[in-house]
Structures are given as C-alpha cells and as structure tokens.
Amino acid sequence: MEAPSLAQTHMQGPLDVAGSGKPLTREELEEVKVKLAALVEETGAKEPIRMFMDEVEDSNWRFGGKPDYSLTNYKFLSQRTRQHPEGSLEVTVENLVKTWEMERSHKLDPKTHQSVDQEKFRISANGGKVFENVEANEVGNYNVLLNSCPANLYNAAETTWEQSHDKFHEAFAAFPWEVLDVYSPPPKVAFTWRHWGEFTGTYDGNEGKGEYVEMFGFATATVNDKLQLCDVEVFYNPEEFINVLRGAKTTSEVNAAWKTGGGCPFSSAKA
C-alpha cells in the first residue's frame, strides 16, 4: 500500500469532504502541525505518548519510517470528550492502547512489539474467536476486531491484512480513539472507549458526506507487571459502524442510547 505521507499510512481520506477529494497533502499536513502546536501552547494539553517509537530499524517500519500522528493527535485533542488528569490510570490506558495500535500497524516484526506479552497475549471481540499473539499480528487488527461481524457485512476470514487496511484507508483522514471511564485497576482493567472520525472519503463505493461517525465500546485488558497486554476482550457493535460506511444507516440512527458524554454502556439497563 502506498502512503502519501507518513501521516496517512492507513487513514488516507481527504481532510475536507468539500476539498480536493485527495489524501492529505504535505501542505495541509504542515498547516495541521501549526494548528496542533498552537492548540498545545494555548491549552497546555499533552499529546498522546506512543511508546517504543525510537531506536527502531528503518527496515522494521512497514512504510519505511516512523509514522506521523500529527493529524490524529490534533483531532484527538480538539474533539475528545474527556480530559483525564496527567498520570491518571485513564491516560495510562489510552497511551498503552495507542502504542499497541502503532506497533501492530507499523512494526513488521511482531517480536519487537513491546506493548504485548509475547507469550501470553490473546485478544477477542464480542465473545468471538480468540486470537493468539502471532495470528493476531498476521491477520491484523481490523480482522481481529471485526471477526464476529456477519460475513455479508465484513468477511474477516476471507480478508488479508493488506486488504483489511485497504478497505478502510480511504474512508477517513484520521480516526482518533479515547478512553471514557476506567472501572478497575490492573491487573484486569475494565474501561469504556470512543472511536470517531469524519467520513470524508469512500467505503465500498459509498461516498461520505463528512458525517461525524462515532463508535462506542467496552473492553477488559489484563496486563502483567510491566503493563504489557496479556488478555484483551473488546465489546462493541461493528454492524452499525459498517452500515453507516455503506450508507445503509445514518449516524443519527446508530448508538442512539450512547451519548457522547460516555459512561458505562450498561448503566441504562433495567434490572
């Protein structure tokens, strides 16, 4: 897969739905960096920390160099719904998950992934197939997290790592992720999360109109004494997400009971 810049290795949708229709240009990226620096200076906000990005051989970077998260960080800081205190468990969880995403998406050699326990790591979504460390890396995060999705919407079993990323990379210019609430400390951390982005690109031939797509979920992550991921279980509704991208549903129809303010997904359930 060719990337227009190391800021858009996977998310290659246009920055503005009414703009050029092309991936983020280097000029647009420089403008984003200026906005990001101004936002950090004005608010004192801290950019997310994706660990283990230094001292990596160029040959181990999937796209030839260290990824640039300027646009994602700018969208995260300017559109997040929670501002957790520095040093809090919530920020620690955010940074760990962002590090895991970076390593799985960008480092070719899974043995160099330091965010996971190499011997114990396993992951599943919605009670579906449990993927061990090596297989999870081989099939890719999208196929792992969409494995339980009905095959008529997304056939994870018949989709390669490269195909899975190609399928989504034109839909968004950035797709930030945040922790909403944390309910338990290590070793088994339970938390709610939010994923979002502007649908400015295309998905399976459906052209986005700049819709603000939000996805909410719940997860548990068991970690070791080094805060490496050992066992991860994720719960969310992938069908609604895919249906929005396909144009089968509108954003106003999905996650109707999950307000942007977050909170426990089960808090409104009646006994």
matplotlib code that plots the C-alpha trace (Angstrom):
import matplotlib.pyplot as plt

x = [0.0, 1.4, 1.0, 1.0, 3.0, 3.8, 0.9, -1.5, -0.3, -3.8, -6.2, -6.0, -9.3, -9.4, -9.2, -12.3, -15.3, -15.7, -12.0, -9.7, -11.0, -7.4, -5.5, -3.9, -1.3, 2.1, 1.0, -2.2, -0.1, 2.2, -0.9, -2.2, 1.1, 0.9, -2.7, -1.5, 1.3, -1.0, -3.5, -0.9, 0.5, -2.9, -4.4, -1.4, -2.7, -0.3, -0.1, -0.6, 2.5, 3.1, 6.0, 8.8, 9.0, 12.7, 15.6, 13.6, 15.4, 14.0, 13.6, 11.1, 8.8, 6.2, 6.1, 9.9, 9.8, 8.3, 4.6, 3.4, 0.4, 0.1, -3.4, -4.7, -3.3, -4.9, -8.3, -7.9, -7.1, -9.7, -12.6, -12.2, -15.0, -12.8, -9.7, -8.2, -5.5, -1.9, -0.6, -4.1, -4.9, -7.2, -4.2, -2.0, -4.6, -5.0, -1.3, -0.9, -3.7, -2.4, 1.1, -0.3, -2.2, 1.0, 3.1, 0.6, 0.0, 3.6, 6.3, 6.8, 8.5, 6.0, 8.9, 9.7, 6.3, 6.8, 3.2, 2.2, 3.4, 4.9, 4.0, 0.6, -1.1, -4.5, -7.4, -11.1, -14.1, -17.7, -17.1, -15.8, -12.6, -9.7, -6.5, -3.1, -0.2, 1.3, -2.0, -3.5, -0.5, -0.7, -4.4, -4.3, -6.3, -9.2, -9.8, -9.4, -11.9, -14.4, -14.1, -17.6, -19.2, -21.6, -19.8, -22.3, -21.1, -17.4, -15.9, -12.8, -12.0, -11.5, -9.7, -6.0, -4.0, -3.4, -7.0, -8.4, -6.4, -7.1, -10.8, -10.8, -7.9, -9.9, -12.8, -11.2, -8.3, -8.0, -9.8, -8.9, -9.6, -10.2, -10.8, -14.1, -14.1, -12.0, -13.8, -11.0, -7.2, -4.5, -4.1, -7.5, -8.5, -12.1, -13.0, -15.3, -14.0, -15.0, -13.7, -14.7, -13.9, -15.3, -16.4, -14.8, -13.7, -15.3, -16.1, -17.1, -18.1, -20.2, -19.0, -19.0, -20.6, -18.4, -20.6, -19.3, -19.1, -18.8, -18.3, -18.5, -17.4, -16.4, -13.2, -11.2, -7.4, -5.3, -1.7, 1.5, 3.7, 5.4, 2.0, 2.1, -1.1, -1.8, -5.6, -7.9, -11.6, -13.5, -17.2, -19.0, -21.4, -19.4, -22.6, -23.8, -20.4, -20.2, -23.8, -23.0, -20.0, -22.1, -24.8, -27.4, -27.8, -27.3, -25.2, -28.4, -29.7, -26.7, -25.6, -28.8, -28.5, -24.8, -24.4, -21.1, -20.6, -19.7, -20.3, -20.9, -22.7, -24.7, -25.8, -29.1, -30.0, -33.1, -33.0]
y = [0.0, 3.4, 6.2, 9.8, 10.7, 9.0, 10.9, 8.8, 5.3, 3.8, 6.7, 8.3, 10.0, 13.7, 16.3, 18.1, 16.5, 19.6, 19.9, 18.2, 14.7, 13.6, 12.3, 14.9, 16.9, 17.8, 21.4, 20.5, 18.4, 21.4, 23.5, 20.8, 20.8, 24.5, 24.2, 21.3, 23.4, 26.3, 24.2, 22.6, 26.0, 27.6, 24.8, 23.1, 19.8, 16.9, 14.9, 11.1, 9.1, 6.2, 4.4, 2.4, 4.5, 5.4, 3.2, 1.2, 0.0, 1.6, -1.9, -2.7, 0.2, -1.1, 2.1, 2.9, 5.3, 6.4, 7.2, 10.8, 11.1, 14.9, 14.9, 12.2, 13.9, 17.2, 15.7, 13.8, 16.9, 19.1, 16.7, 14.4, 14.4, 13.6, 15.3, 13.0, 14.2, 13.6, 10.5, 9.0, 5.4, 6.6, 8.3, 5.3, 3.0, 5.5, 5.5, 1.8, 1.1, 3.8, 2.2, -1.3, 0.1, 1.8, -1.4, -3.7, -1.3, -0.2, -2.6, -5.5, -7.9, -8.9, -9.9, -6.2, -5.3, -4.2, -3.3, -7.0, -10.0, -12.1, -15.4, -14.6, -12.1, -13.0, -10.9, -11.4, -9.2, -9.8, -13.2, -14.5, -16.2, -15.8, -14.9, -15.7, -13.2, -14.4, -15.0, -11.7, -9.9, -11.9, -11.1, -7.6, -5.5, -4.9, -8.6, -9.4, -6.8, -7.5, -11.3, -11.6, -9.3, -11.1, -12.2, -10.4, -7.1, -7.9, -11.3, -11.3, -14.9, -14.1, -10.8, -10.4, -7.9, -5.7, -6.0, -5.1, -1.9, -1.0, -1.4, 1.3, 3.6, 5.8, 6.5, 8.8, 11.3, 10.4, 8.1, 9.1, 6.9, 7.9, 6.2, 7.4, 5.7, 3.1, 0.9, -1.3, -1.1, -3.6, -6.4, -6.5, -3.1, -2.6, 0.6, 2.2, 3.9, 6.0, 5.9, 8.7, 10.5, 12.5, 10.2, 12.4, 9.6, 6.4, 2.9, 0.1, 2.7, 4.8, 8.4, 10.0, 13.4, 14.4, 12.5, 12.5, 8.8, 7.7, 4.2, 3.3, 0.1, -1.6, -3.6, -5.5, -5.8, -8.0, -6.7, -8.0, -6.2, -4.4, -3.1, -5.3, -6.5, -10.2, -10.8, -8.3, -8.6, -6.0, -5.4, -3.1, -3.0, -3.4, -3.9, -0.3, 1.1, -0.8, 0.0, 3.7, 3.5, 1.6, 4.2, 1.7, 3.7, 7.3, 8.4, 9.6, 6.1, 4.3, 4.1, 6.0, 5.2, 6.0, 9.8, 11.4, 12.1, 8.4, 6.4, 2.7, 1.1, -1.0, 1.9, 2.4, -1.3, -2.1, -4.9]
z = [0.0, -0.9, 1.6, 0.5, 3.7, 7.0, 8.5, 6.4, 6.2, 6.8, 7.0, 3.6, 3.2, 2.2, 5.0, 3.9, 2.1, 0.0, -0.8, -3.3, -2.8, -2.4, 0.6, 2.9, 1.1, 2.6, 2.7, 4.6, 7.0, 7.7, 8.4, 10.8, 12.6, 13.1, 14.5, 16.8, 18.2, 18.8, 20.5, 22.8, 23.6, 24.2, 26.3, 27.9, 26.6, 26.2, 23.1, 23.5, 24.1, 21.8, 23.3, 21.7, 18.5, 18.9, 18.1, 15.5, 12.4, 9.2, 7.8, 10.6, 9.7, 7.4, 5.4, 5.6, 8.6, 11.9, 11.5, 11.9, 14.1, 13.9, 12.3, 14.6, 17.7, 16.6, 16.1, 19.4, 21.4, 19.7, 19.6, 22.7, 25.2, 28.3, 29.6, 32.1, 34.6, 33.6, 35.3, 35.8, 35.0, 32.2, 30.4, 31.0, 29.4, 26.5, 25.8, 26.1, 23.6, 21.2, 21.5, 20.7, 17.7, 16.4, 16.8, 15.2, 12.3, 11.7, 13.0, 10.7, 13.2, 15.9, 18.2, 18.6, 19.8, 23.4, 24.2, 24.5, 26.5, 23.7, 25.4, 26.9, 24.5, 23.2, 22.0, 21.1, 20.1, 21.2, 22.5, 19.1, 18.1, 20.5, 18.6, 20.0, 19.6, 16.3, 14.5, 15.7, 14.2, 10.9, 10.2, 11.5, 14.0, 11.7, 11.0, 14.7, 15.9, 13.0, 13.2, 14.8, 12.2, 9.8, 6.7, 4.4, 6.0, 6.6, 5.8, 8.1, 7.3, 3.6, 4.0, 4.3, 6.5, 3.4, 2.1, 5.5, 5.7, 2.1, 2.7, 5.4, 4.5, 2.1, 4.4, 7.0, 7.2, 10.9, 13.3, 16.9, 20.0, 23.6, 27.0, 28.6, 32.0, 33.8, 36.2, 37.7, 38.1, 37.0, 36.6, 34.9, 33.7, 32.6, 30.6, 28.1, 24.9, 22.0, 18.4, 15.9, 12.6, 9.7, 6.8, 4.1, 1.8, 0.4, 1.6, -0.8, -3.4, -1.0, -0.8, 2.6, 3.1, 6.1, 8.5, 12.1, 12.8, 16.4, 17.8, 21.5, 23.3, 26.4, 27.0, 29.6, 29.4, 31.7, 32.0, 33.5, 36.0, 33.0, 31.9, 28.8, 27.4, 28.1, 27.5, 25.8, 25.3, 23.3, 23.1, 20.6, 17.7, 14.4, 12.3, 12.9, 12.1, 8.8, 7.9, 8.3, 6.0, 3.4, 3.5, 4.9, 8.1, 9.1, 12.1, 13.8, 13.8, 15.4, 19.0, 20.0, 23.7, 23.8, 24.3, 23.5, 27.2, 27.6, 30.8, 31.4, 28.4, 30.8, 33.2, 31.5, 31.6, 33.6, 36.3]

ax = plt.figure().add_subplot(projection="3d")
ax.plot(x, y, z, "-o")
ax.set_aspect("equal")
plt.show()
